[in-house]
Amino acid sequence: MLPIPSINYIPKVFRDKGDSTTIALTDKMDEHILDWFEDIINLENLVDAEKCPAGYLGHLGYLVNAGILEGDTETSRRKKILGAIASHKRRGSWEYHAKILIDAITGYDARIFKISDSDDWILCGDGITETGTSWAILEGGVDDPYGFSLIGEGDEIEFWGNIYIDCHYGVYTPVLTADQIALIIESIATDVVPAYVKVYLGYMTGAGVGFTTYTGGIIS
């Protein structure tokens, strides 16, 4: 609640013996307080894609990397900004980022392959939670706020985690080329793979059993 009318907040002695000068002063204070409040609201609107003034959308689009072009309409700019914000929230996740990139390169269905608890270190599936939900710290909500669940006593030296990706689920022979493997690594190694995680790109050699890593298919 704003401290207006400000005359109610000045010492009682000035309220009781106030004259036209006092009233003029408190009225001016009220005017400034309202102006300051509007300025604060307007500052908040600068980072709101729906309320941001049209003339500032280009700056907001730049801040969120929305890919705004000079010829875009105001409606288009707002949609691009909202889309960029939504995509950034999922950036680095397995289901909404890494898997999409890998599948686009290979044309197959990539899945995280769980070898064993002792090999994974980072929880990738427990039979209840969907496999891959612990891929990135952005998703969280597993056993701690960052999405990581260490398996063991918690004092092991090797704690960073290994993630095995079956690049073509259900196809048990090597079908990807060296160029495809290199392109996958180029696409996910820098911006997608979580820090301190070692990723193996490979394939299962049978239904749910065995795993072979592609030559050059390790991201560390």
Beta strands, then each sheet from edge to edge (+ up, - down):
strand 1: 111-113
strand 2: 162-166
strand 3: 198-206
strand 4: 209-219
sheet 1: 1+ 2- 3- 4+
end
